[in-house]
């Protein structure tokens, strides 16, 4: 049994939109500032393997493949393969001297033995995702604003 997860989050970050976009674009640096991103292993210029783990004791291994990298629109979009299959997107825009970040994702948890758990424990997985995003966006704001 599989379940499609749709996530939508909006964040106002006290940082310049260009700096936020660049920090997100530099996927190799994510483990340095995003606590739940444990590793990034680059495959080539447009893809890499990422290991993420939030509150739950489950590590997801995902292959990200860049689909859109457009600094003019502030859009970064990638496909997901591996323990999660689907797509993910960040859109960064200026708003009132700050960065407005809109995050969307559609994915199915395909990690072996996880389909039934994903259906039964969906609220827990959603909370796990929210905690990961909140921690990541706080760290992104600090990194983009140049504070530790």
N, C-alpha and C positions, 0 to 999 in steps of 0.2 A: 504494500500500500504506500503510495507516495502522496505528498501534499506540496502544492505550490505555495511558496511564501512570497508575499509582496511587502516590501518595506518602503516607506516614504518618511523622510525626516527633513526638517529644515532647521538650520543653525545660523545665528547671527554671530559672526566672529569679529572681535575687535582687532582687526589686522587688514592690511592692504589686500584687495582681491588678487592682484598679480602674485603676491608672495604666497597666498594660500594655494593658488593654482599651481605654482612651481613646486611647492612642497608636496602636493598630491601627485604631480606629474613624476616626481623623483621617487619612484617606487622602491629603488634600492635603499633609500634612507628610512623607509617606514619603520623597520625594527628599532631604529634609534630613538624614535619619538612616540610611536604608537604601541603602548604596552602589550596589547593583545596580538600584535603581529610578531610572531616569534622568529620567522626567517623569510628571506626572499632569495631565491636562486634564479638568476637571469638565464634564460634560454637563448634569446637573441634580442634585437632592438625592440621587438613588439610583444614579447611574451616572457613569462617567468612563472616559477612555482612559488607559492606563498603558503606558509603554515600559520594558521590563526587559532587562538584558543582564548576564550573569555572566562566566565565564571564556571561554567560546566566543565567537568574533567574530560573534555572531548577536543581533540585537535583535528581541525579540518585542513586537508591539503588540497589546494586548488591551483589549477593552471589558469592564469589570467592572460588573455590575448587582447591587446589594444585594438579597438575598433574605431574610436574617434579620439583625437587629441587636437582640440581647436582652441587656441588661446584667445581668439577674437570673441567667441561665444562663451568661453570659460568652461567648455564641455570636455569631460574625460569619460569615455565609455569603454567597457571591456566585457568580453564574454568570459564565462566561468565554466571550467571543466574539472572533473575530479569528484571530490566529496560533495561539492555543490555544483549544479549545472544550471546555467541561465545567463544572466547579464547583470552588470552593476554600472551605475553612472553617477558622477558628480557634476554639478553645474555651479560654477562660482560667478557671482555678479556683484557689482558695487551697489551699495544701498546705504545712504546717509553716512558716508565716510567710512563705512565698514564693509566687510565681506558678507554676502548672503550666500550660504551654501545649501543647495538642495540635493539630497541624496535619494536615489531610487534603486531598487534591486528587485529582480524576480528570479527566484531560484528554487530548485528542488533539491532536498538533501538526499544524495545518492550514496552516502557513506554506507558501506556494507553493514547490514544489520540495523540500520537506522531508520528505515522507512516507516515501520510500525511505531517506533518511539517518536518519530517526527509527527505522526498523526495524533497520537495519544497525548504527547507532551508539548503540543504546539505553543500553548501560552508560556511555558518555561523557555522554549527556544526563542520566542519573540522577546521576552525579557532579557535573555542572554545577549541577543543582538543589540537591543537598546543600550544595555550597559557598555558593551564594546564600543558602540558608536559614540556614546556620550564621553567616555574616557578618551577615545581617539580624537574627537573634535576639540576637547579641552587642550589636549597636548598639541594639536595642530594650531590652535589659536596662539599658544605660548611660542611655538616654534616660528610661526609666521610673523609674530609681533617682535621677535628677537629677544624674548625673555626666557629664562631657564625653566 
